[in-house]
Amino acid sequence: MSDMDIRNEFIDNLLGKMTLEEKVGQCFTFSWRGSIVTPAVKALIEKLHVGGLRIEPYTAESARSTYYGKSLADTNYEKPEGYTDMPKTYFTAKTPGNYIMPSEYATRINELQWIALNSSGGIPLNICTDNEGACTNDYQFGGMPGYPALMGLAATGDLELTRKVGKAIAQQLRAVGITMLHSPVCDINVNAANPEIRFRGFSDDPETVAEFVCAFSEGLIDGGIIPMAKHYPGRGDSSTDAHYELEQINVDKDRLHDVELRPYKRMIEKGCLKGVMTCHSAYPLVVGEDLPATLSKVLVTDILRNELGFDGVITSDAMGMGAIVNRYGLPNACVMALQAGVNLMLCKSDDETREQVYYRMLDAVRKDEVTMDQLETSVRKVLEAKYDQGLFENAQVDAAAATAFVRNPEILEVAQQAAEKSLTLMRDEENLLPLSQDRKVLIIEQLKMAEFTPNDIYQGHWRLNREILKHTDNVINADCTFIPTVDEINFLCDLAQEADVVVATNFFWRHAGNKANTELVERLIAEGNEVVVVTNDPYAEGAPATAGTVLNCWSLMGESLQEVAEVLFGKKKAGGKLPVGNFQEYVGDSKAEVAEELVPA
């Protein structure tokens, strides 16, 4: 009997033993926020038979939370027969999670896997997370190194280094107990005004993205993680954020195949497309209606499955985004997604929506809105992914070794190499670099949002200040909130008069309302200061047209900020090359015009 026959027989036998309730539960990924194993998270496994957990230890689990500012509960929801309320946790929402070392967190994931394996179904969990580099790192505790954004990896021009980064990330996360990564981003960022993707994608060139996404995915697979390539079929040509509204991407099928689908087709050719995450954008010229891709049988089944021949597991993006819930409501949308061919519905909410989506799906199967064949087809894909990863035999990890592994010297060296090689001097029109120790430097460093930031020496606040102090004491140390207030801007502009040159971070972060520190930077320039902009974003917000000196480190993380200081003081050269051509270029001396707009009367 071949390995494939053994696998099929195992899954056939398992499906034959599973109850309807267990089959429905396997089609969901719910969030586990924080790091406390509460009755609420246990109930997801024991009562809702959940297929996986999306871990977010940086914040607190709470039934009081909202998703992008609103509750996702369907106020028109009618409880079907058998509906049971789950235990809930009422911690204060948006509270930074407890600092937890990798070994302790791995112990708690092992506990959850034990509960799953010893439940009636005996099915292990997918433990999922995000790690795209830059500021998208759901697990960054205990000295977990930071990596450049994916566009920063493309800036290195080094496919082998990109492969090593993928493997390093996977090895570190797998040591903690994480099994599936909601990455890499395959989107071709052809729209420079894109508020959501930007540097999260590798490039605005389809061929560059195809090459780098394969290298990164091969590394993830080699490190023991299932990569979920996203956001199928593509969100690079978007001018809105799907978290808030449905975007219409008006490309025809020929363009879709040539641009958006090129990375997916290349990954299938190379055998490294193991999982896909769908997006919530509409493609009316392809589908014939403005239906989000996640809910479109044409895109999910007809094209991805049948035309491209993809045979792995398909997950949705977070179903709570405005593009979905504003039109369809969360419970009904989950049913529509499964009907379209999605196998895993990702529901990142910590309230009664867990029960609503589960019991709505159960009711849909009982009423034949979802056929048993559709349900079992999806469950089979989920089980195949778990089987292929060996989770039925080895779901738990060596928790005691996790902390040391996260700080493995060889892996840390890969992270530092990526930070160094990605560093890109976008321009230095005013020849400000390298900085001289004879000139007083005002350092203005944005404070990262506390909810997402471990308060430690590795990735905590003021890292750029600390790194610059290794090179000179002739500084004024300062900070500002991530998006500074008017009072902060006024204070810092006054302070700049005491310095010869200003080094100001201008980091872009979608969690900060798709904004950067642009207003302060442009005001400093308008008032005649010499300003070195340190950014993670090559577009207009991160590198405004009035900024003559822009150093792009592609990240807010400590490893990249260390390299920034080295380049600022001439110890190293920035060798990265911009992998995009649609960035905003320097317009020359326009201080007078900007001054009139930004300087207060």
Secondary structure as UniProt FT lines:
FT   HELIX           3..17
FT   HELIX           20..25
FT   TURN            26..27
FT   STRAND          28..33
FT   HELIX           39..46
FT   STRAND          52..56
FT   TURN            57..58
FT   TURN            63..64
FT   TURN            68..69
FT   TURN            75..76
FT   TURN            81..82
FT   TURN            93..94
FT   HELIX           102..117
FT   STRAND          126..129
FT   STRAND          131..133
FT   TURN            134..135
FT   STRAND          136..137
FT   TURN            142..143
FT   HELIX           150..156
FT   HELIX           159..176
FT   STRAND          180..181
FT   TURN            192..193
FT   HELIX           198..200
FT   HELIX           206..222
FT   TURN            223..224
FT   STRAND          226..232
FT   TURN            236..237
FT   TURN            242..244
FT   HELIX           253..255
FT   HELIX           256..260
FT   HELIX           262..270
FT   STRAND          275..278
FT   HELIX           284..287
FT   HELIX           293..295
FT   HELIX           298..307
FT   STRAND          313..316
FT   TURN            319..320
FT   HELIX           322..328
FT   HELIX           330..340
FT   STRAND          344..347
FT   HELIX           353..366
FT   TURN            367..368
FT   HELIX           372..388
FT   TURN            389..393
FT   HELIX           399..401
FT   HELIX           402..406
FT   HELIX           409..422
FT   STRAND          424..428
FT   TURN            429..430
FT   TURN            437..438
FT   STRAND          441..447
FT   HELIX           450..452
FT   TURN            457..459
FT   TURN            461..462
FT   HELIX           463..469
FT   TURN            470..471
FT   STRAND          475..481
FT   HELIX           486..495
FT   HELIX           496..498
FT   STRAND          501..505
FT   HELIX           510..512
FT   HELIX           518..526
FT   TURN            527..528
FT   STRAND          531..535
FT   TURN            540..542
FT   TURN            545..546
FT   STRAND          549..552
FT   HELIX           558..568
FT   TURN            569..570
FT   HELIX           591..598
//
